[in-house]
């Protein structure tokens, strides 16, 4: 189903209301509340309408309702003081959507635990501190923030129809913060690609300045887009905590699409440069060139980086309508891949990181084997930035 635009819905509603004669006597004038067109309704009666299909979690076969008071005015919510439509009946827990939400909650919880553990490990081992690890830690923090806000959203808003219907200020603020956190995932995945591309192509780049620029860009770049989106939503209807899938989000989409396309360009150029380095990596006379260990390490890192740079979001426009047979399968796959992305980031950049594993093994030996009183153990840690990946090499002697 194509998501309708607000202007189109409002125009259709006005056309329908103009072509319908209002009932005799006290009545509430027909109105468009941003989601549904409500007809002219007699005083002291209730109007019913099908639930909007484009709102997340709503079932279009159910009915919403709107109360017309005795004086011919629509009932107003006591908190907001605005005319209020009751959409609490549009959501039911006994639904496939509830199971999908449970998958999201489980995936985000697992990812959050993995990300927090990764941050704790990288923060504990001071010897691992270098530019590349700093970029990784900010990426972990971005995903951890996003996962935490999603868990709060599902637990405090989506599973509470009364909150969705009342749409309090804290709920809308949570929605705005969630959009910002989601954008930071895109910008920090872009920072990962930009860092790898810069250290590979520019041999004499200042990593300290590069990291400072990435930190500023990764956290500040999403602010204008998120603020513009929140301001636009605040100027319109405030129902459903702004969680309306039908509302266009161009200010968010521009930044997200730009980050994905730039990462795709970075990866293509990284592969091109690495192939060039591999062909020129060695060899004598007519012998085939032997690739250097550094180039191979960069190639492996690039292959692992590919699924983490947001390229999977290019498949989002192909989401099937709810009436399609494979809609449920698509939603489950989407829930798993989206919610477990933080876990994948933690595994590839921390739990499978050779430098991290070396430090963990060394720490385990210190904890499990008590050294003799007259023995001396010296550990020397050196940081050698790889020309292709900026790797921090940990050496023990």
N, C-alpha and C positions, 0 to 999 in steps of 0.2 A: 504494500500500500504506500502510495506516495504521501509524504508528510505535507499537510496543507499549510499555507501561509496564513498568518493572522489577518492580513488585509483582505485576502480572498474570502475567508470565513466571515469577516465582519460585513463585507459588501453583500455576500449572499444572504446574510441574516437581515440586513436592512431591506433588501429587495423583498424577502418573504414577509417581513412585518408590514411593509407598505402595502402589500397586496392582500392583507388580512384585516378585516374589520374588527375593532376591539369589541368586547362584550358590553352589553348595556349595564349601567350601574357602576358602583365603585370597582375598580380593577387596577392591577399593576401593569404598567406599560411594558411591552416586550423589550428585551434588552439582550445584548451580547456581552458576556462576562470575560471574554478572552479565549474561551474554550468551546462553549456551547451557546446556541441561540435559543433563548427562552421566549415562548410566545406570550401574547397578552393573556393575563390570568385573572379570573374573578377574585375579588377580595375574600379573605378567609378560606383560601383553598391552596392546594399544592400543585405545582407544575412538575412534570416528569420529562426526562430526556435521556437518550442513550449516552452512556459514558464515552468520552472521547478516546478513540483507539490509539492516538498518538502520545498519550501520557503514559510514562513508564509504570508498569504494574497494574494498569486499569484494564478491565475486561469490557469490550464494547457491547456485549450482550446484556450487561447489567444496566440499571437505571440510576441516574442522579436525580435529585429533586431540589426545588427552590420554593420557599414558603412566601405566599402573599398574605400580608396582614389585613386586619379589618379595615384600616384606613386607606387601603389601596397602595401601600408601599411595600417594597420587598424587605424581608426580614434582614436586619443588620447584625453582624457579629459583635458581641459585647466588648471584645478586646480591640478590634480594629475600627469599629464604628462604620464599616463599609457594608454595602449589600453583599450577602453571602450565599453561595450555592453549596449544597451539601454533596460532596463527592466521596464521602466515607463509605458509601455502599458500592463504590466502583472497584474496591480492592478486597480480595479474599485470600486468606492464607491457604485454603484448600485448592491450590492451583499449581500448574507447572512453574509459574513465575516464582513461587515461594521456594521450590526446590533449586531453581537456578540461583536465587539470592543466597541460599545456604551454601552452594558451591563457591560463590564469590566470597562469602564470609570465611569459609574454611581456607580458601587459597590465600586471601589477604592475611589471615592470621599466621599461617605457616611462613609466608614471605616476610612478614614483619618480624617474627622471631629470628629468622635467618639473617635479616638485615641488621637487627640490633646486635646479634652475636658477632657479625662481621665487623661492625663499627667498634665493638668492644675489643676485639682482637687487634685490629689495626691501631687503635688508640693505645693499647697496652704496650705493644712492641715499638718503642721509640726508634729502634734501628731500622724500621721499615719506612720511616718518613722520607718521602721524596716527592717530586712534582706529580708523577703518575699516580702514586698512592693517594695523594691529596685529591686529585680529580675523582678517583674511585670513591673515596669517602664522601665527597659531596654528592655523587650519584646515589650512593647508599642512603644518605640522609634525605634526598629528594623522594626516593621510593618509599622510605619509612614514613615520611610525612604524608604522602599520598595514601598509603595503605591505612594509616591510623585514621585519617579523615573519612575514608570510605567505610571503615568499620563503624565509626560513629554515625555516619549517614544511614547505613543499613539498620543499625540497632536502634537509633533514636528517632528516625524519621520514616523510612520506608516501612518498617514493621509497626508503625504507630499511625494508623489512618487519621486519628484525631489531630495529631500534630500537622499532618499534611493539609487537613482541612482548615485548621486555624491559621497556619502559616505564620508563626510568631517571628519576631525579629531575629532571634538567635538561630532559627532554622535557616532563614535566608542568608545570614552571615556565614553559617556553615557551608551552605551551597557556594557562596562566593569564594571562601577559602579553599574549597575542594577544586574549583576551576583553576585557581592559581597553582595549587599543588600539582594538578594534572599537567599544566603547562610547564612546570619546572622539570617534570620527567622528560618532556620533549627537548627542552633547552639543555639539560645536562647530558642527555644522550647525544645531542649535537656537540656539546663540549668534548665528550669522549672522542668522537670522530675527528673534531677539529684538532685536538691535542695530538692524536696519533698521526694525522696528516701533516701537521706542522713540524713535529720532530723528525719525521721521515724525509720531508722535502727540504726543510731549512736546517742545514747542519749547524749553523751558528746562532740559533735563536736563544734568547735569554729565557730560560724556563721559569725563573722567578716572576718576571713580568708577564709571561704567558699565563701562568697560573692565576695571578692577580686579575688579569683581564677575564679569564674564564670564570672565576668565582663571582666577579661583578656581573658578568653577562648572564651566567646561569641562574642567579637568583633575582636580578633586577629586570631582565628583559621581559619576563612574563607579567610584571606588574601593570604596565599600561594596558595591555590587552585584557587582563582580568578586571581591572578597574573600569575600563570602558564597558565591558559586558555587564558588570554589576550595576553601573549607572543606567544602562539602557533597560535592564530588567526592573530597576527601582522606579523608572519613569512610567512603566506600564503596569500590568496587573501583578499583584503580589501574592496571588493564591498558589497553593501547592508548593510553597517554599522555592518558587522559581523553577521547579524541576519539570519543565515542559519540553519534551523532545521535539515538539512541533515548532518551537521558536527557533528561528535561524540564529546561528552563532558565528557570523563572519569574522568578527574580531578575534575569536579563538581559533577558528579554522585556518586563518591566514598564517599565524605563527606555527601551528602544528604542521601544516602541509609544507611550509618553507623549511622547517627543521628536518623533516623526513627526506625531502628532495635534496637538500644540501648534504645530508649524510650519505645518500645514494651516490652523489657526485664524488664525495670524499672517498668512499669505498672503491669506486671504479678507478679513481686516480691512484689510490694506494696500491691496488692490485697491479696497475700498469707499471708503477715505479718499482714494485717488488720484482715483477717479472724481468724488468730491465736489469736490476741488481743481480738477480739470479743468473741471468745469461752472462753477465760480466763478472761473475764472482770468482773466477779462477781459470785454471786450464793453461797448458803450455802448448805452443804451436797450434796444431790442428785439433788437439784434444778437446773434448767437450768441457766447458767450464764447470767447475765444482761450486755449488752454492755455499756461501758462508753461513756459519752457524747463526750469526746475528740476523741475516736475511730470512733464514728459515724460521727462526723464533718469531720474527715480525709477521711472517706469513701465517703461522699458526694463530698468533694473537688476532690477526685480521679475520680469519675464518671464525674464531670464537666470538668476535665482536659483532659480526654481521647481524645475528638475530636480536642483538641488544640495542640497536640504534633506531628502533621504531619503524623498521621497514614493514613489519607485519600489519601496521595500521593502514597500509595501502589497500588492504582487503576489506576495510570497513564499509566502503560504499556498496559492496556486493551483499549486504545483509538482506536476507529474503524476507518477504512479508510473513505475517503470522499465520496466514492461511496455507502457506507452503508446507509440504510434507516434511521437508528437512529443516524446518524452522527450529524445532526443539533441539535437533542435533547441532545445528549451527550455534545456538545459544549456549549449550553446554561446552562446546569446544571453545567458544569465545570467552566464556567465564573462566575456564581452566587456563587458557593461554594468557589472558589479561591479568588474572589475580596471582598467577605463579611467576610472573615476569621478575618480580623482586627476588624470588628464590633463585631463579636462573642467574641473575646478576651476582648474587652472593656466592653461588657455587663457582661460577667461572672466574670471578675476580678475587675471591678470597679463599674458599675452601679447596680449590684446585690450583691455587697460586703456589708455584714452587718456592718462592721466597717466604711466604707465610708458613708453608709446611715445614720448611727448614727451621724456622724460629720455634714452631710448636714442638718439633722433635727435640731441639736443643733444650727447650724449657722442660719437656717431659723427662729428659735424662737428668737434669738438675734436680727435679723433684723426686725421682724414683731411685737414684743412685747417690748415696751419701759419699762424698769424696773423703779420702784420707786426710788426716790432720796436716801432714807434711806435703800434701800435693797442691799444686797450683794450676788453675785452669784459666787460661787467657782466651778471650774471645775478641777477635778483631772483625769489625764490620766495615766493609767498604761499599761505597755507592758508586757504581759505574753506569752512567747513562748510555744506554744502547742508542746508536745512531738512528735506529728505525723505530724503537718503541719506548725509549726513555726508561729502560728496565733498571731497577735497583738490585744489584747483585749482592747477596749476603754471603760472606766468606768467614769460616771459622778456622782458627789455628790454635 
